[in-house]
Amino acid sequence: DSTTHSPWTGISQFLPTTQKIIQFAEGKEPKSTDRIVYVAGAFDLFHVGYLDFLEKAKAEGDYLIVGLHTDPVVNRYKGYNYPIMNLHERVLSVLACKYVNEVVIGAPYSVTKDLMEHFRVHVVCHGKTPIMQDVDGSDPYAEPKRIGKFKILDSKNKLTTHDLVQRIIRNRLQYEMRNYEKERKEMAVYDAWLVSQQTTTWGTTTLESEGLKGSQTNGFPEMKAGMEESNQTFARLHVAALVQSCAKKRVQLLIRTTF
């Protein structure tokens, strides 16, 4: 269904078949005596912050139902390019959590009276994160608040998906900067080697152009041979291994700079 997907999320690598979902789901119906807890959200890039919150929510009853919002709904209240994971991927991630008994796929943003009666919800929980109003400006938790079945939970864990994304970006930038400096130093060595090659070639050409060959050079053949041997040793031991990689990196750097 195209209405459940955001332009920021791709098609799931998991085929959303019933068999695939059954593999992750608990598959147990709530008992008539069970106290049913309902929570809703994005649960994007499932992390330890969500885990701690769901553990707290499960402690409020016997059967935990998690409502997952569609990609466009998540993008509306979280902004940026969220969600990172699409709806099907988030469903499987949440179902894999041991505290979760059931998942509502594409749950409505507002917790309505019909929803609570359908699932026989005893308490609706939410974390300490801010609650954004619905598209009509109403409080999405107005109904459970009205009947006294709403509770704010503090998981004591401050980690959010946004924090996780920012950490990934920051580490990536540090990695790129470190490798840029490494490339810069390698190319400096490569450039120095090229200069030494050109200098040696120029010196050899000068000697030959002056006709200083064979026995007429008065010792220059030995000097020339020594220079060539020294040059080959330098190239082999110090920069030969870098020549190919530096040349490629130089092209890549020029491409990045140009485009």
Secondary structure, DSSP 8 states (H G I E B T S, - for coil): -GGG--TTS---SS---HHHHHHHS------TT--EEEEEE---S--HHHHHHHHHHHTTSSEEEEEE--HHHHHHHH-TT--SS-HHHHHHHHHTSTT--EEEET--SS--HHHHHHTT-SEEEE-SS-----TTS--TTHHHHHTT-EEE---S----HHHHHHHHHHHHHHHHHHHHHHHHHHHHHHHHHHHHHHHHHHHHHHHHHTT--GGGGTTHHHHHHHHHHHHHHHIIIIIHHHHHHHHHHHHHHHHHHH-
